[in-house]
Amino acid sequence: MDREKLVKDLLYQIRLGEDSGYEFKRVEIRGNKVKGPDQKDLADEMAAFANQKGGYLILGVDDKTRQITGIPADMLEAVQKRVKDAATDNIEPPLPIATRLLELPDEHGDMKNILHVDIEKSLFVHSSNGRYFHRVAESRQPMKQEYLARLMMQRSQSRLIWLDERPVPGSCYENLDRSLYRKFLREEGQPEHTQLRKLRMLVDDDEGNEKLSVSGVLLGTPSPVNWLPNAYIQAVCYAGDDRDADQQTDAMDFTGPLDQQISGALAFVEKNQRVAARKLLGREDIPQYSLTAIFEALVNAVAHRDYDIYGAHIRLHMFADRLVICSPGALVNTMEVDELMARQASRNQLITSLLARCPYEHPTINRSRMMDKRGEGVPVIFNESEKLSGKRPDYKMVGEELQLTVYAARKESYRD
């Protein structure tokens, strides 16, 4: 929202007082410390908004007198830190918030600093300091057990229904990058906005507000982690066979749109794998891994992972003797690990559909699109890897995580 309009609307709301969408808090400073509001109190207010329809927390306004009391300039950073800590340390799961510093005139016309905190309606039900709150009129109230159970069911079902098509709070059409989403459009003469709606990269939330879908964020924005903090690939290379920080030789996080994450992680493997050689009629390089197999494994990981699991990201760890890719989420549709070669099932139909439209070029990988929807990814991973190393890759479930181990080829295991 335009800053001038935001200030005007806020001044109007302050005159009216608190309601179901606004909470005012006076900031108390003693010496060089923030004495109020308490961090736990801030967390309770923000969680209550997130569990209802969202709202605004305004720091620097007395909730009783509606006086604009402000925040001293030298304490702004400390106040913002308290709010951020409340959202991440006191609320479970941690709550994404957006803050803005504004200047408002007090009753004497003097300009005062205030902190405007925007809390969106959440996809999850959040606890605060071990309790559940929601917003009722102008105050927070603890949830009754039957209300909590009903809310959890509603939001759980919402995630199950929408999956990768669900709206992402805090996002909007303007967040899309045309250079990223243009490759998915195919209907010439039809407005791009209309095509994005058809592709479900743009969807409406429960209140009818247009948002980006999870897929829209993951494939149409430069930095999906701004909305989905764990939507990235962490890649680490170790010199030995174990996870030892002293043996770490390279590390990188890939946080861009999904297609760039895949390409970046593949380049990481290509850079860090060892290449042996043998001489027949001429020199022949023997890489540790089939890049085709690793490409398929990375595509599968980003396409089929569970983006609902908070705090979990894809991990790619390279060791001297193997490569391990860990992807958050159990197998879907009652699938078992030993059925992966014969069956296919997708948790994220829209993501797989968009990746199937996404152009791809690599000098050694025979693929024109990111994803092959024929379900041949796992057979390729197994066959290409076993042909090179002589050992069959291994899939297994470790808790709520699917783990793939691809064994490194050694010179003596190379098959003609």
C-alpha positions as CSV (number, residue, x, y, z in Angstrom):
1,M,0.0,0.0,0.0
2,D,1.1,3.5,-0.8
3,R,2.8,5.1,2.4
4,E,0.7,8.2,2.2
5,K,-2.6,6.3,2.0
6,L,-1.4,3.9,4.7
7,V,-0.7,6.9,7.1
8,K,-4.1,8.4,6.3
9,D,-6.0,5.2,6.9
10,L,-4.1,4.5,10.1
11,L,-4.9,8.0,11.5
12,Y,-8.5,7.4,10.7
13,Q,-8.4,4.0,12.5
14,I,-6.7,5.4,15.5
15,R,-9.5,7.9,15.9
16,L,-12.0,5.1,15.8
17,G,-10.1,2.8,18.1
18,E,-9.3,-0.9,18.2
19,D,-11.5,-3.5,16.4
20,S,-11.2,-7.1,15.2
21,G,-8.5,-6.0,12.7
22,Y,-6.4,-3.5,14.8
23,E,-4.5,-3.8,18.1
24,F,-2.7,-0.8,19.6
25,K,0.3,-1.0,22.0
26,R,2.0,1.7,23.9
27,V,5.8,1.2,24.0
28,E,7.4,1.7,27.4
29,I,11.1,2.6,27.5
30,R,13.2,2.7,30.7
31,G,16.8,3.8,30.2
32,N,18.0,2.0,27.2
33,K,15.7,-1.0,27.5
34,V,12.3,-1.9,26.1
35,K,10.0,-2.6,29.1
36,G,6.7,-3.0,27.3
37,P,4.9,-4.5,25.7
38,D,6.1,-7.9,26.9
39,Q,7.4,-10.3,24.2
40,K,4.9,-13.0,25.3
41,D,2.1,-10.5,25.0
42,L,3.1,-9.5,21.5
43,A,3.2,-13.2,20.5
44,D,-0.3,-13.8,21.8
45,E,-1.7,-10.9,19.9
46,M,0.0,-11.8,16.6
47,A,-1.0,-15.5,16.9
48,A,-4.6,-14.5,17.6
49,F,-4.7,-12.4,14.4
50,A,-3.1,-15.3,12.3
51,N,-5.6,-17.7,13.7
52,Q,-8.5,-15.5,12.7
53,K,-8.6,-13.3,9.5
54,G,-5.3,-11.5,10.0
55,G,-4.8,-7.9,11.2
56,Y,-2.5,-5.1,12.2
57,L,-0.5,-4.6,15.4
58,I,0.4,-0.9,15.8
59,L,3.2,-0.2,18.3
60,G,3.6,3.4,19.5
61,V,-0.2,4.1,20.1
62,D,-1.8,4.0,23.5
63,D,-4.8,1.5,23.3
64,K,-6.7,3.3,26.1
65,T,-6.3,7.0,25.3
66,R,-5.6,6.5,21.5
67,Q,-2.7,8.9,21.9
68,I,0.2,8.6,19.5
69,T,3.0,8.1,22.0
70,G,5.6,7.0,19.5
71,I,8.9,5.1,19.8
72,P,12.3,6.9,20.3
73,A,14.4,6.7,17.2
74,D,17.3,5.1,19.0
75,M,15.0,2.3,20.2
76,L,13.3,1.4,16.9
77,E,15.8,-1.4,16.2
78,A,15.2,-2.9,19.7
79,V,11.4,-2.8,19.4
80,Q,11.6,-4.4,15.9
81,K,13.8,-7.2,17.3
82,R,11.3,-7.8,20.1
83,V,8.5,-8.2,17.6
84,K,10.5,-10.5,15.4
85,D,11.7,-12.6,18.3
86,A,8.1,-12.9,19.5
87,A,7.0,-14.2,16.1
88,T,9.8,-16.7,15.8
89,D,10.6,-17.8,19.3
90,N,7.2,-17.7,21.1
91,I,4.9,-18.8,18.3
92,E,4.7,-22.4,16.9
93,P,5.0,-22.8,14.0
94,P,6.9,-19.5,13.7
95,L,4.8,-16.7,12.1
96,P,5.9,-14.7,9.1
97,I,5.2,-11.0,9.5
98,A,5.8,-7.8,7.6
99,T,6.8,-4.5,9.4
100,R,6.9,-0.9,8.3
101,L,8.2,2.2,10.2
102,L,5.9,5.2,9.8
103,E,5.8,8.7,11.2
104,L,2.5,10.0,12.5
105,P,1.6,13.4,14.1
106,D,0.6,13.4,17.7
107,E,-2.0,15.8,19.2
108,H,0.5,18.6,19.2
109,G,1.5,18.1,15.6
110,D,4.9,16.6,16.5
111,M,6.0,13.6,14.4
112,K,6.3,10.3,16.2
113,N,7.8,7.0,15.1
114,I,5.4,4.0,15.1
115,L,5.8,0.4,14.0
116,H,3.2,-1.1,11.8
117,V,3.1,-4.9,11.9
118,D,1.0,-6.8,9.2
119,I,-0.1,-10.3,10.2
120,E,-1.8,-12.3,7.4
121,K,-4.4,-15.0,8.0
122,S,-2.3,-18.2,8.3
123,L,-2.5,-21.6,6.6
124,F,-1.8,-23.1,10.0
125,V,-3.1,-22.9,13.5
126,H,-0.5,-21.2,15.7
127,S,0.1,-21.7,19.4
128,S,1.6,-18.9,21.5
129,N,3.5,-19.6,24.6
130,G,1.8,-23.0,24.6
131,R,-1.7,-21.7,24.3
132,Y,-4.1,-21.0,21.4
133,F,-5.7,-17.6,20.9
134,H,-8.1,-16.0,18.4
135,R,-9.4,-12.5,17.8
136,V,-12.9,-11.8,19.1
137,A,-14.0,-8.2,18.4
138,E,-11.2,-5.9,19.7
139,S,-9.4,-8.4,22.0
140,R,-7.7,-11.8,21.9
141,Q,-9.4,-14.7,23.6
142,P,-8.2,-18.2,24.4
143,M,-9.8,-20.8,22.1
144,K,-12.2,-23.4,23.5
145,Q,-11.3,-27.0,22.7
146,E,-14.2,-27.5,20.3
147,Y,-13.4,-24.3,18.4
148,L,-9.7,-25.3,18.2
149,A,-10.5,-28.8,16.9
150,R,-12.8,-27.3,14.3
151,L,-10.3,-24.7,13.2
152,M,-7.5,-27.3,12.9
153,M,-9.7,-29.5,10.8
154,Q,-10.7,-26.6,8.5
155,R,-7.1,-25.5,7.9
156,S,-5.8,-29.0,7.5
157,Q,-8.5,-29.8,4.9
158,S,-7.7,-26.5,3.2
159,R,-4.1,-27.6,2.8
160,L,-5.1,-31.1,1.6
161,I,-7.5,-29.7,-1.0
162,W,-5.3,-27.0,-2.4
163,L,-1.9,-28.5,-2.0
164,D,0.4,-26.6,-4.4
165,E,-2.6,-24.6,-5.6
166,R,-3.4,-23.0,-2.2
167,P,-3.0,-19.2,-1.9
168,V,0.1,-17.9,-0.2
169,P,-0.6,-15.2,2.4
170,G,1.2,-11.9,1.8
171,S,1.7,-12.5,-1.9
172,C,0.2,-10.7,-4.9
173,Y,0.3,-10.5,-8.7
174,E,3.0,-7.8,-8.6
175,N,5.4,-10.3,-7.0
176,L,5.6,-12.4,-10.2
177,D,8.6,-11.9,-12.4
178,R,7.6,-11.9,-16.1
179,S,11.0,-13.3,-17.1
180,L,10.3,-16.3,-15.0
181,Y,6.6,-17.1,-15.7
182,R,6.6,-16.2,-19.4
183,K,7.9,-19.7,-20.4
184,F,4.8,-21.3,-19.0
185,L,2.4,-19.3,-21.2
186,R,1.2,-20.8,-24.5
187,E,-1.9,-19.0,-25.6
188,E,-1.1,-16.1,-27.9
189,G,-3.5,-13.3,-27.9
190,Q,-4.9,-14.0,-24.5
191,P,-4.0,-11.6,-21.6
192,E,-1.1,-12.9,-19.5
193,H,-3.1,-12.4,-16.3
194,T,-5.9,-14.6,-17.7
195,Q,-3.4,-17.3,-18.6
196,L,-1.8,-17.2,-15.1
197,R,-5.2,-17.7,-13.6
198,K,-5.9,-20.7,-15.8
199,L,-2.5,-22.1,-14.9
200,R,-3.5,-21.6,-11.2
201,M,-0.3,-19.6,-10.5
202,L,-2.8,-16.9,-9.4
203,V,-5.7,-17.9,-7.2
204,D,-8.2,-16.4,-4.7
205,D,-8.1,-16.8,-1.0
206,D,-11.1,-17.4,1.2
207,E,-11.9,-13.7,1.2
208,G,-11.7,-13.4,-2.6
209,N,-8.4,-11.6,-2.6
210,E,-6.0,-12.6,-5.4
211,K,-2.8,-14.2,-4.2
212,L,0.0,-16.3,-5.8
213,S,-0.5,-20.0,-5.3
214,V,2.4,-22.0,-3.8
215,S,3.3,-23.1,-7.4
216,G,3.2,-19.4,-8.5
217,V,5.6,-18.5,-5.7
218,L,7.9,-21.5,-6.4
219,L,8.2,-21.0,-10.1
220,G,7.3,-17.4,-10.8
221,T,9.2,-15.4,-8.2
222,P,13.0,-14.8,-7.9
223,S,13.1,-15.7,-4.2
224,P,10.4,-18.2,-3.1
225,V,12.0,-18.3,0.4
226,N,10.5,-14.8,1.0
227,W,7.2,-16.6,1.5
228,L,8.2,-20.2,1.9
229,P,11.3,-20.1,4.1
230,N,12.2,-23.7,3.7
231,A,11.7,-24.0,-0.1
232,Y,15.3,-24.4,-1.0
233,I,18.1,-27.0,-1.6
234,Q,21.0,-27.2,0.8
235,A,24.0,-28.7,-0.9
236,V,27.2,-29.8,1.0
237,C,30.2,-31.7,-0.1
238,Y,32.5,-33.7,2.3
239,A,35.9,-35.1,1.5
240,G,35.3,-38.2,3.6
241,D,32.5,-40.7,4.1
242,D,30.8,-39.0,7.1
243,R,29.3,-35.7,8.0
244,D,32.2,-34.0,9.5
245,A,32.4,-30.2,9.5
246,D,36.2,-30.4,9.3
247,Q,35.9,-32.4,6.1
248,Q,33.5,-30.0,4.4
249,T,34.9,-28.8,1.1
250,D,32.0,-26.9,-0.4
251,A,28.5,-25.8,0.5
252,M,25.8,-23.7,-1.1
253,D,22.0,-23.0,-0.6
254,F,19.9,-22.8,-3.8
255,T,17.0,-20.5,-3.1
256,G,15.7,-19.3,-6.5
257,P,12.7,-20.6,-8.4
258,L,12.5,-24.4,-8.6
259,D,14.0,-24.8,-12.1
260,Q,17.0,-22.7,-11.1
261,Q,17.4,-24.7,-7.9
262,I,17.5,-27.9,-9.9
263,S,20.1,-26.5,-12.3
264,G,22.2,-25.0,-9.6
265,A,22.3,-28.2,-7.5
266,L,23.2,-30.3,-10.6
267,A,26.0,-27.9,-11.3
268,F,27.2,-28.3,-7.7
269,V,27.3,-32.1,-8.2
270,E,29.1,-31.7,-11.5
271,K,31.7,-29.4,-10.0
272,N,32.4,-31.5,-6.9
273,Q,32.3,-35.1,-8.2
274,R,35.5,-36.8,-8.8
275,V,36.4,-37.9,-12.3
276,A,38.7,-40.9,-12.9
277,A,40.1,-42.0,-16.2
278,R,41.0,-45.1,-18.0
279,K,42.8,-45.7,-21.3
280,L,41.5,-47.9,-24.0
281,L,42.0,-46.5,-27.5
282,G,42.1,-43.1,-25.8
283,R,41.4,-41.5,-22.6
284,E,37.9,-42.1,-21.2
285,D,36.7,-40.1,-18.2
286,I,34.7,-42.0,-15.5
287,P,32.5,-39.7,-13.4
288,Q,31.3,-40.7,-10.0
289,Y,27.7,-40.1,-10.9
290,S,25.4,-40.1,-13.9
291,L,24.3,-36.5,-14.3
292,T,21.1,-37.8,-15.9
293,A,20.3,-39.8,-12.8
294,I,21.1,-36.9,-10.5
295,F,19.0,-34.5,-12.6
296,E,16.0,-36.9,-12.4
297,A,16.5,-37.3,-8.6
298,L,16.6,-33.5,-8.1
299,V,13.5,-32.9,-10.2
300,N,11.6,-35.6,-8.3
301,A,12.7,-34.1,-5.0
302,V,11.5,-30.5,-5.7
303,A,8.3,-31.7,-7.5
304,H,7.2,-34.3,-4.9
305,R,8.4,-32.9,-1.6
306,D,5.9,-31.8,1.1
307,Y,5.9,-28.0,1.3
308,D,3.6,-28.1,4.3
309,I,6.3,-29.4,6.7
310,Y,7.7,-26.4,8.5
311,G,11.5,-26.3,9.1
312,A,12.4,-28.9,6.5
313,H,14.2,-28.4,3.3
314,I,15.8,-30.6,0.6
315,R,19.3,-31.7,1.6
316,L,21.9,-32.9,-1.0
317,H,25.0,-34.2,0.7
318,M,28.0,-35.5,-1.3
319,F,30.5,-37.9,0.3
320,A,33.5,-39.7,-1.0
321,D,31.6,-42.9,-1.6
322,R,27.9,-41.8,-2.1
323,L,25.5,-39.0,-2.7
324,V,22.4,-38.6,-0.5
325,I,19.3,-36.5,-1.3
326,C,16.7,-36.1,1.5
327,S,13.3,-34.8,0.6
328,P,10.7,-33.8,3.2
329,G,7.4,-35.7,3.3
330,A,6.1,-39.3,3.4
331,L,5.1,-41.1,0.2
332,V,1.6,-40.3,-1.0
333,N,-1.4,-42.5,-1.8
334,T,-0.3,-45.4,0.5
335,M,2.8,-46.0,-1.7
336,E,5.6,-48.0,-0.3
337,V,9.3,-47.5,-1.1
338,D,9.6,-50.8,-3.0
339,E,6.8,-49.6,-5.4
340,L,8.6,-46.6,-6.6
341,M,9.9,-48.4,-9.8
342,A,6.4,-49.5,-10.8
343,R,4.0,-46.8,-9.6
344,Q,3.9,-43.0,-9.8
345,A,1.9,-40.6,-7.6
346,S,2.3,-36.9,-7.2
347,R,1.6,-34.8,-4.1
348,N,2.0,-31.6,-6.2
349,Q,0.1,-32.0,-9.5
350,L,0.4,-28.3,-10.5
351,I,4.1,-28.2,-9.9
352,T,4.7,-31.3,-12.0
353,S,2.5,-29.9,-14.7
354,L,4.5,-26.6,-14.8
355,L,7.8,-28.3,-14.7
356,A,6.7,-30.4,-17.7
357,R,6.2,-27.0,-19.6
358,C,9.6,-25.7,-18.4
359,P,12.3,-25.7,-21.2
360,Y,15.6,-27.3,-20.3
361,E,19.0,-27.6,-22.0
362,H,22.1,-29.5,-20.9
363,P,25.0,-30.7,-23.1
364,T,24.9,-34.3,-21.7
365,I,21.2,-34.7,-20.7
366,N,18.7,-35.7,-23.3
367,R,15.8,-33.7,-22.1
368,S,14.0,-30.7,-23.6
369,R,11.7,-30.1,-20.6
370,M,12.4,-30.2,-16.9
371,M,10.0,-33.0,-16.2
372,D,8.9,-36.1,-18.0
373,K,5.3,-36.9,-17.0
374,R,5.5,-40.5,-18.2
375,G,6.8,-41.6,-14.8
376,E,10.2,-42.8,-16.0
377,G,12.3,-40.7,-13.5
378,V,12.9,-43.4,-10.9
379,P,13.7,-46.1,-13.4
380,V,16.3,-43.7,-15.0
381,I,17.8,-43.0,-11.6
382,F,18.2,-46.7,-10.9
383,N,19.3,-47.9,-14.3
384,E,21.8,-45.1,-15.0
385,S,23.3,-45.2,-11.6
386,E,23.7,-49.0,-11.4
387,K,25.2,-49.1,-14.9
388,L,27.9,-46.6,-13.8
389,S,28.7,-47.8,-10.2
390,G,27.5,-51.4,-10.2
391,K,25.4,-50.7,-7.2
392,R,21.7,-50.1,-7.1
393,P,20.6,-46.8,-5.5
394,D,18.7,-47.1,-2.3
395,Y,15.4,-45.4,-1.3
396,K,14.2,-45.5,2.3
397,M,11.9,-43.6,4.6
398,V,13.6,-41.9,7.6
399,G,10.8,-40.5,9.7
400,E,8.8,-38.1,7.6
401,E,11.6,-37.9,5.0
402,L,12.3,-39.8,1.8
403,Q,16.1,-40.5,1.5
404,L,17.8,-41.5,-1.7
405,T,21.4,-42.8,-1.7
406,V,23.2,-43.0,-5.0
407,Y,26.6,-44.8,-4.8
408,A,29.7,-43.4,-6.4
409,A,31.3,-45.2,-9.2
410,R,34.8,-46.4,-8.8
411,K,37.2,-47.1,-11.5
412,E,37.1,-50.8,-11.0
413,S,33.3,-50.9,-11.0
414,Y,32.8,-49.3,-14.4
415,R,30.8,-51.5,-16.7
416,D,31.4,-51.6,-20.5
